[in-house]
Amino acid sequence: MTLHIAWLGKKSPFCGNVTYSREVTNHLTQRGHRVSFLHFAQEEEVEVQTFLPRNVRNDGPPLEEVPLPFLYRSQVYTLPSLKARKVLTDSLRELQPDVVHASLTLSPLDFVMPEICDELGLPLVATFHPAFDRRRNNFAANTQYLMYQFYAPCLAAYQRVVVFSQLQKEILSKMGVPSSRIAVIPNGVDVDKYSPGASNAKSHFEADRLFVYMGRVSVEKNLEPMLKAWKSCRDLMDGNHPNSMNLPHKLVIMGDGPQRPLLQNFYTEEDGIVWLGFVASEEERLWILRGADVFILPSLVEGLSISLLEAMACGLAVVATDVGADGEVVGGGAGIMVQPYQVEAQLRTLIPLFVEHPEFKKILGEKARARVLERYTLSKNIETLTKLYDDVLGRVPVETSFS
């Protein structure tokens, strides 16, 4: 049975929430469901169905967009205008969806959604995105933990809360969110689109080995230790040195953020580092991933990185820190886990290893894609999510936690 879902999420500026909202809503429409997408935007930014990437076929109904007025929006949080609550309430009253799904935007509207939907008699689901580190032994992780404490009383008023890992569920349960309302549905990736394939990215970047980072360039992403390790390996030019690297290896940084100007001044193309900034084209990002050898994610905190899953689905060997749910993704041989405070030292060993032993990265790449196919496909994500909607509507019970 088809559903009408009112989705409150983000369309810009680009961040993980944008990717999550785009992928989930597009695939819900492909399955024939009607989606009304409510997001913070100016009227002139909105066109029906513009949210669908050019290379994604949509056999379902069009994606309707409803703009919500705002005063400020960023990759991290949004400040709605004073009229936003009324616009949201009036829109939901007119739309009368079967279910409302708020992919929480870290805005004040997150906290009034339960009241609004209760008034309108609409079932309400949330996806809670903030990153975390199970150790909580650094400033970034402690800040995120406070975010969990701040949101927990609000989340307890939602009918269901979607999180990406069992550990997130345990954290929120201890903070008072009823465990029965928390659904563990990991991020998923379209494995038909994100798959190994032909690419001339190496020749384009004039690289013998191509390493990639894709994400925000900000403090919590911990890029400087990775960049220090890369530069250190490049500086070891003595061919007899066991960790030596030759010149034709490149590290491509896809992403933007507050740290980029500073880091780009110190780590330059002379060090074999290519700063692309934010790459808007999905086709270009896919072309780079397919041509790359290794994906590195050195974060201090994470939720469950969609960029990591996309790289793994493309068959890259991956190196990621054991934070958030990323450790669950790469554990058991699907990738290499490093400790967030030992990134520089461990990458000094790993980078030359990938350069000198291409068969090692090939094996890891195959295991990475196999892990995504086993646990993190978008089709499984959407199937479980629609069953959750049915459960909220009282249609059928559903087991909402992946093993």
C-alpha positions in Angstrom: 0.0 0.0 0.0 1.4 3.4 -1.0 1.8 6.1 1.6 2.0 9.9 1.7 5.0 11.0 3.7 5.7 14.6 4.7 9.5 14.8 5.0 11.1 17.6 6.9 14.8 17.7 6.1 17.6 19.6 4.5 18.4 20.4 0.8 21.3 22.8 1.4 24.0 23.6 2.3 25.5 20.2 1.6 26.0 17.9 4.5 25.2 14.3 5.5 21.6 15.2 6.3 21.2 16.5 2.7 22.5 13.2 1.2 20.3 11.1 3.6 17.2 13.1 2.8 17.9 13.1 -1.0 18.5 9.4 -1.2 15.7 8.2 1.0 13.0 10.5 -0.4 14.0 9.8 -4.0 13.8 6.0 -3.5 10.5 6.3 -1.6 9.0 8.0 -4.7 10.5 5.4 -6.9 8.5 2.8 -5.0 5.4 4.7 -5.7 5.0 6.6 -2.4 4.0 10.3 -2.4 6.6 12.5 -0.7 6.1 16.1 0.3 9.5 17.6 1.1 9.5 20.5 3.6 12.8 22.3 4.0 14.3 25.6 4.8 14.5 27.6 1.6 13.5 30.8 -0.1 10.5 30.6 -2.5 12.7 31.1 -5.6 14.9 28.1 -4.6 12.1 25.6 -5.0 11.0 23.8 -8.1 9.0 20.5 -8.2 11.2 17.5 -8.5 14.5 19.4 -8.8 15.8 17.4 -5.8 16.2 14.3 -8.0 19.7 13.8 -9.5 19.8 13.8 -13.3 21.0 10.2 -13.4 18.2 8.8 -11.1 15.1 7.6 -12.9 11.9 8.4 -11.0 8.9 6.1 -11.8 6.9 7.3 -8.9 4.9 10.5 -8.3 6.7 13.8 -8.3 8.6 15.1 -5.3 6.6 18.1 -4.0 8.6 20.8 -2.2 7.4 23.2 0.5 9.7 26.0 1.5 10.0 27.0 5.1 11.3 30.6 5.9 14.6 30.9 7.7 16.9 33.5 9.2 20.1 31.5 9.0 21.1 28.0 7.8 24.4 26.2 7.8 25.8 22.7 7.5 25.4 22.3 11.3 22.2 24.1 12.4 19.3 26.2 11.1 17.5 29.2 12.6 13.9 29.4 11.3 12.1 32.7 11.0 9.2 33.6 13.3 6.8 32.6 10.6 8.3 29.1 10.1 6.1 27.3 12.7 2.9 28.7 11.2 4.0 27.8 7.6 4.9 24.3 8.7 1.6 23.8 10.6 -0.5 25.2 7.8 1.3 23.1 5.2 0.9 19.8 7.2 -2.8 20.6 7.8 -3.3 21.1 4.1 -1.2 18.1 3.0 -2.7 15.7 5.5 0.0 13.1 5.1 -0.2 9.5 6.4 3.0 10.1 8.4 5.5 12.9 9.1 9.2 12.1 9.1 11.6 14.7 10.5 15.2 14.2 9.5 16.2 16.5 12.4 17.9 19.7 11.2 19.2 20.9 14.6 16.7 23.8 14.6 14.1 24.9 17.1 11.4 23.4 15.0 12.7 19.9 16.0 11.4 20.6 19.5 7.9 21.7 18.5 7.2 19.0 15.9 5.7 16.6 18.5 3.3 19.4 19.6 2.3 20.3 16.1 1.7 16.7 14.9 -0.2 15.9 18.1 -2.5 18.9 17.4 -3.0 17.7 13.8 -3.4 14.0 14.7 -0.4 13.0 12.5 2.1 10.1 13.4 5.6 11.5 13.8 9.0 9.8 13.1 12.5 11.3 13.6 15.9 10.5 12.3 18.6 11.7 14.8 21.9 12.4 13.1 24.4 13.9 15.6 27.8 12.1 15.6 29.3 10.5 18.7 32.3 8.7 20.0 31.8 5.9 22.4 34.8 7.0 24.5 33.7 10.6 24.9 37.3 11.5 25.7 37.7 14.6 23.6 36.1 18.0 23.2 34.2 17.3 20.1 32.8 14.0 21.5 31.8 15.7 24.8 30.0 18.4 22.9 28.1 15.8 20.9 27.2 13.9 24.0 25.7 17.1 25.4 23.6 17.3 22.2 22.2 13.9 23.0 21.3 15.0 26.5 19.7 18.1 25.2 17.6 16.3 22.6 16.6 13.2 24.7 13.4 14.7 26.4 12.2 15.9 23.0 12.9 12.6 21.2 10.9 10.8 23.9 7.8 12.6 22.5 8.3 11.2 18.9 6.5 7.9 18.0 9.7 6.5 16.6 13.3 7.7 16.5 15.6 6.3 13.8 19.3 6.0 14.7 22.1 4.3 12.8 23.7 2.0 15.4 22.9 -0.1 18.4 25.3 2.1 20.5 23.2 5.2 19.7 20.1 3.4 20.8 21.8 2.4 24.1 22.9 6.0 24.7 19.4 7.5 24.1 17.7 4.7 26.1 19.9 5.5 29.1 18.8 9.2 28.7 15.1 8.3 28.9 14.0 7.7 25.4 11.8 4.5 25.5 13.8 1.7 23.9 10.7 0.4 22.2 10.5 3.6 20.2 14.1 3.6 18.9 14.6 1.9 15.5 18.1 1.0 14.4 18.2 1.5 10.6 21.8 2.1 9.4 22.4 4.4 6.5 22.2 2.7 3.1 23.8 3.2 -0.3 22.5 2.6 -3.8 24.8 -0.3 -4.7 23.8 -0.3 -8.4 24.9 3.3 -8.7 27.8 3.2 -6.3 29.8 0.3 -7.7 33.2 -0.4 -9.2 33.5 0.9 -12.7 35.8 2.4 -15.4 37.3 5.8 -14.6 40.3 7.8 -15.9 40.6 9.8 -12.7 44.2 8.6 -12.0 45.4 9.8 -15.4 43.5 13.1 -14.9 45.2 13.7 -11.6 48.5 12.3 -12.9 48.6 9.8 -10.0 50.0 6.3 -9.8 48.1 5.8 -6.5 45.0 7.9 -5.7 43.9 8.4 -2.1 40.6 10.2 -1.3 38.9 12.1 1.6 35.3 13.2 1.1 33.5 15.2 3.7 33.5 18.5 5.7 36.8 20.2 6.3 36.3 21.0 10.0 37.8 20.3 13.4 35.8 17.2 14.2 36.9 15.6 10.9 40.5 15.5 12.2 42.1 16.2 8.8 45.4 17.7 10.0 46.9 14.5 11.4 46.0 12.8 8.1 47.7 15.6 6.1 50.8 15.6 8.4 51.1 11.8 7.8 50.7 12.2 4.0 53.3 15.0 3.9 55.7 13.0 6.1 55.5 10.0 3.8 56.0 12.2 0.7 59.1 13.7 2.3 60.7 10.3 2.7 62.4 10.3 -0.6 65.3 8.0 0.1 64.5 4.9 -2.0 66.2 2.7 0.5 63.9 3.8 3.3 61.4 1.1 4.1 58.6 3.7 4.2 59.7 5.7 1.2 57.1 7.1 -1.3 57.7 8.3 -4.9 56.2 11.4 -6.3 53.3 10.3 -8.5 50.8 9.6 -5.6 48.0 12.1 -4.9 45.6 12.8 -2.1 42.3 14.3 -3.2 40.2 16.3 -0.8 36.5 16.6 -1.8 34.7 19.0 0.6 34.6 22.4 2.1 34.4 23.9 5.6 35.9 26.4 8.0 39.3 24.7 8.2 40.0 24.6 4.5 41.7 28.0 4.0 44.2 27.4 6.8 45.0 23.8 5.9 45.2 24.5 2.2 47.9 27.1 2.9 50.1 24.5 4.7 49.4 21.4 2.7 49.6 22.2 -1.0 49.8 20.6 -4.5 53.6 20.5 -4.0 52.8 17.9 -1.4 50.6 15.9 -3.8 47.4 17.2 -2.2 44.6 18.3 -4.5 41.9 20.5 -3.0 38.7 20.3 -5.0 36.4 22.0 -2.5 32.7 21.0 -2.6 32.0 18.8 -5.6 28.3 19.3 -6.4 28.1 16.8 -9.2 27.3 13.3 -8.1 28.7 12.0 -11.4 32.0 13.6 -10.7 32.2 12.3 -7.2 31.4 8.8 -8.5 34.1 9.1 -11.2 36.7 10.0 -8.6 35.7 7.2 -6.3 35.8 4.6 -9.0 39.3 5.8 -10.0 40.7 5.9 -6.5 42.6 3.2 -4.5 42.1 4.2 -0.8 39.5 6.2 1.1 40.6 7.7 4.4 38.2 9.0 7.1 40.1 10.3 10.2 37.1 11.7 12.1 37.0 12.4 15.9 33.3 11.8 15.9 30.8 10.3 13.4 27.3 9.0 13.2 27.5 6.6 10.2 29.3 8.2 7.3 27.5 7.9 4.0 30.7 8.9 2.2 32.4 5.9 3.8 29.6 3.6 2.6 29.8 5.1 -0.9 33.5 4.5 -1.1 33.2 1.0 0.1 30.4 0.2 -2.4 32.8 1.4 -5.1 35.3 -1.1 -4.0 37.9 1.1 -2.4 40.1 0.0 0.5 39.0 2.1 3.5 40.8 3.4 6.6 38.5 4.9 9.2 38.6 5.8 12.9 36.8 3.6 15.4 34.2 6.3 16.3 30.4 6.4 15.9 29.1 3.5 13.9 32.0 3.6 11.5 33.9 1.0 13.6 30.9 -1.4 13.1 31.1 -0.8 9.4 34.7 -1.6 8.8 35.2 -4.1 11.7 35.9 -7.7 11.1 38.2 -7.2 8.1 36.0 -4.9 5.9 38.5 -2.1 6.3 41.3 -0.9 8.6 40.4 0.8 11.9 42.7 3.4 13.4 42.4 5.2 16.7 41.4 8.9 16.5 44.4 10.1 18.5 46.9 7.9 16.6 45.9 8.8 13.1 49.2 10.5 12.1 51.4 7.7 13.4 49.3 4.8 12.0 48.8 6.4 8.6 52.6 6.9 8.3 52.7 3.1 8.3 49.6 2.4 6.3 50.0 4.9 3.4 53.4 3.3 2.2 51.8 -0.1 2.7 49.1 0.7 0.2 51.6 2.2 -2.2 54.0 -0.7 -2.2 51.4 -3.6 -2.0 48.5 -3.0 -4.5 47.2 -6.5 -3.9 46.5 -5.5 -0.3 44.2 -2.7 -1.3 42.5 -4.9 -3.9 41.6 -7.5 -1.2 40.4 -4.9 1.2 38.3 -3.2 -1.6 36.5 -6.5 -2.3 35.8 -7.0 1.3 34.5 -3.5 1.7 32.0 -3.9 -1.1 30.9 -7.3 0.2 30.2 -5.7 3.6 28.0 -3.0 2.1 26.1 -5.6 0.0 25.6 -7.6 3.2 24.4 -4.9 5.6 24.1 -1.4 4.1 22.1 -1.4 0.9 19.7 1.4 0.4 17.0 -1.1 -0.8 17.1 -2.8 2.6 17.1 0.6 4.3 13.9 1.7 2.5 12.2 -1.7 3.0 12.7 -1.5 6.7 11.7 2.2 6.9 8.4 1.6 5.1 7.7 -1.3 7.5 8.4 1.1 10.3 5.8 3.5 8.9 3.3 0.6 8.7 4.1 -0.2 12.3 3.5 3.5 13.4 0.2 3.4 11.5 -0.8 0.2 13.3 -0.7 -1.9 10.2 1.9 -4.6 11.0 4.6 -5.1 13.7 8.2 -4.8 12.5 11.6 -5.7 13.8 13.5 -2.4 13.4 17.0 -3.5 14.3 19.5 -5.0 11.9 21.7 -7.8 13.3 
